Each structure stands twice: as C-alpha cells, then as structure tokens.
Amino acid sequence: MKTKPFLSQLAALVVVAAIFYASYGATNALASARANVPEIYFAWERAVPFWAWSIVPYWSLNLLYALGFFLCRDAGELARYVMQLLVAQMIATLFFIAFPLQMSWGKPAVSGFSGFLFSSLAAFDLPFNQAPSLHIILCVVVGAFYLRKAHAVWLKAALVAWFALIGLSVLTTYQHHFIDIPTGLAAGCLVLLIRPLEGAPLRFAIARESARYKWAALYLGLAFLTLFAAILGAKIWGAWMLWLSWASLSFALVACGYAFLGAGVFAKNEQGRHAAAAKALLFPYLCVARLNALFWLRGRRLSDEILPGLYLGSVKQAGKFDAVLDCAAEFERPGGAQIYASLPMLDMITPCADELKRGADELERLVKRALCGGENLPQIAAKLGSNFSAKAGCAHGRDFKFHRQADSRLNLQTRGSASKDEEQTLTDSNERAVEINGKNVLVCCALGYGRSASVLLAWLVIYAGLGFDEALNLLKSRREKIAVASSLRDRIARLVDGRSACDRFAELG
C-alpha cells in the first residue's frame, strides 16, 4: 500500500533534481563563457571569517531538500512542494541569465571531512549564479515546508536556528556575497506568495477597469522612483540607501495587484491575517498605508452608527465590535471581534459586482448572527413584538423579497415619504434587535469611507429594502466624507435585477 506513494515521491525527486542540476549547470556555463562577469560586494565583507565547518549546514540543505519529497502526506502536498521548487528554480535561472555575477574570492585550503565537502561542491558549482542566491531561496521554501510540519515549540525553534545557520553559511563558506542574501530572501518569499503553503495559488487575471490601471501606473512610478533614489542615494550617502529598493519591490507588487493580481497579492486569509511572505515583501507599503490612514483620520470619528447596532468605520476600530466585516486588504484584523468575516478589496477603486454581492451576502449573515442570533423571521418577530415590520425584517433574519406588484428597479429610485417610513421602521426594528442581543456590527475598510461604504450601500438596497438614493443619503447623513462612484448605482441595479429574477424563478418552481 505504501509502495506507490514512495515511487511517486522518488520519481518527483528525480525529475526535479534533474531540472535543478541541468538549469543550474547551464547558467553557470553561460556565465563562464562571458568575457567580463561583474562582482558586487561591500568593503566590510572582507572581514567576514571563513569557517570551514559551516560547509556542513550549507550541504545539509541538499539533504533536507530531498527528504521533503518523502515527508509529503499526500499527492496534493507533493504537487505543491514540487511547484514551489520549480518556481524557485525558474526565478533564479532567469536572473542568472539576465544578470550574471561572480564570487572571485579564493577559499583557504581545507582538509578532512570539510575539505571533502568543499571538493564535492566544486565539482559542479562554478563561482557564478550569485544573485539572488538559489541557496537562500531554497532555504526559505524548504524551511517553510519543515516549519509547517513541526508542532512542538522546541522543534520549531531548532529548525529556525538551523535554517538561519544555513543562510549564514553562504557567507562563511565564501560561496556568496551579502547582496545575494536579501535578493534571495525576496525571491523565496515571492515563491511562497505565488504558491502558498495553504490555499489556492496566486491568481492572475487582467483587470478590465481603467481605474485599476491608473493606480497600477501610479505605484509602478513610485517603484521606479524609489529604485532610482536607492541607486543614487547609495552613490551619494552610502550603501545603506540600497534598502530603499525594498520599498521599490513593495510598490511594484502593489502595482501588479491593481493590474492583474487583485487583492490576492496581500495574501489575507479568512482569519484576517497576511501570509508571512506577503508581510515581508510588502512591509514598506504596509507602513505607508498605516501612516496614510493616520493622516486622513486625524481629528475625525473612526466609526459612525448608520442604523442601531450597525456601524461604518475604520478597521482600526474593529477590535471594539462584536461582529466585523473587514474589506481592507492592506490591514490585518485587530483582536477583539468574536464574529469576523474577511472580504479583502483593493483601495481607491469601486468594488466590482461580484465583490458587492459577496459583501452584501456576508453582511446579511453577520447581521443575522450578531443582532438576531441566527434566528428566523417568526422567532425574531415574536421577540420584537407586534410593532415588528415585515418590510424591515430582512435586516433580522429573512431573505429580502422585492415587491411583486412593481418593477424591482423602482427600489433604486427616490420614493418620498413612503421610503422615509420604511427607513424609520428599519431603524426601529434594529433598535429592538440591539436591545435583545446587545451586540453591534462594524463594516470597515482603511478609513470607512470607500470600500466598506459601497458594501453597506449594496446591503441597504438589496437586503434592507431602501432605494439607492435613500441608502446613499442615509450613509452621508451619518458619516461624512463618504466617497462612492457613480457607477455603483448601475452595479447594484444589476444585482437587484438578478436577485428579483431568482425570486420569480423560485416562485414558479
């Protein structure tokens, strides 16, 4: 029974290893054929000691690399591990061909077991293939694989220490210059972002909206600007200015998010946490996003009550609420909320129809659970008493049904005093639900003015029965600086029409 998985794992190892040595050897040969291969290093690297014994942790990565194939629990995990290794190899190979570098420093004579390992390494490893260090890339990828399998704290700590020693060994064995390490770390994190340890791989989908390309161009411009500042600053003030290239990479990734990666570039999971790889790559941008939120929210309320128990505001307030619908891709979930839903969206662009629908549906689920305990309409009506309105009941546990006697498009128009009555009834019903359950719900994004407002607006129209104008006026009257695009009306209208068609079909059925 165990023979077949073992053979599959062995076959995968042989294929991947063959690709590794073939591509690595080819790029080494290409670099060696060039007349002049540059070398990049810092003066302080001359003081790095040569530790012959560190060839042992350096070589151990090869063993851990191979052993990983046989530690995969199933075919899915094996496929993910293979894909990560192949992506790592592809990224490194492209850089080795486009930007070959070399390590020209000679190594001291070494004997014994360490000397044997150095000799074995020199048999196939020429002093090229430097940045990004493939050894560091694999250290990140293979290390993440083993850390995910370790459960005991002591074992995790031991693994972190050993893989850190492997990373350090690229310097102390005189195999790499320092610049190869941060570039290798960035490439390794990129591999884990493209093919994460859990969940689906990063999806590529060309954006259809021109607004997204405008923001992509802006962040791409920032990426080039910070890269230029890093290079110029290094020449004027010193090599430490090269760390600005981290910001350049961060802005470039955000530009890719707007152009073709979407909010998935932030790798924010259902628990509202960014993947470690995304945090590392996007750290400069994430810092800028927090400073930007502090700037725009200074002196302003962080949240406002739209209906009793239902709030709109900044994600910075999320820890104070019982239930939270989080639309901010660039912020992590603050602690505190017992009921949480993550629906990450990109900033400064209007949510698409699918995002609006998922947002409205998710908010309805949260409202039912937080304000009504998940109960159905008869139970809620009994608790709320005779003053409960069926028209407002959609906010407390039932699916919204449009008026059958009129076109559903009428729900998007201003309807005068009748709508005011419905809005007041909705408010009264919410007050009763809040009195019973004592909980509150927050719809949030970075500031609480754009993405979250669009989702709440969609919910008010689709589930709470308000017209588009009434819902928009309600939001603006309760929270200033609301910013929603004019295209939102048409998108919500299509959702309303689609829901009405489904309701009619259900009735005929």
Secondary structure, DSSP 8 states (H G I E B T S, - for coil): --HHHHHHHHHHHHHHHHHHHHHHHHHHHHHHTSS-------GGGGG----GGGHHHHHHHHHHHHHHHHH--SHHHHHHHHHHHHHHHHHHHHHHHHS------------HHHHHHHHHHHTT--S---SS-HHHHHHHHHHHHHHHH--SHHHHHHHHHHHHHHHHHHHHTTS--TTHHHHHHHHHHHHHHHS-SSS----------HHHHHHHHHHHHHHHHHHHHHHHHHHHT-GGGGGHHHHHHHHHHHHHIIIIIGGGGG-B-TTS-B-HHHHHHHHHHHHHHHHHHHHHHTTS-SEEEEETTEEEEEGGGGGGSSEEEEEESSS---TT-SEEEEEEE-TTS---HHHHHHHHHHHHHHHHHHHHTT--HHHHHHHH-TT--TTTGGGGTS-----TTS-GGGGGS--HHHHHHHHHHHHHHHHHHHHHH---EEEEESSSSSHHHHHHHHHHHHTS---HHHHHHHHHHHSTT----THHHHHHHHHHHHHHHHHHHHHH-
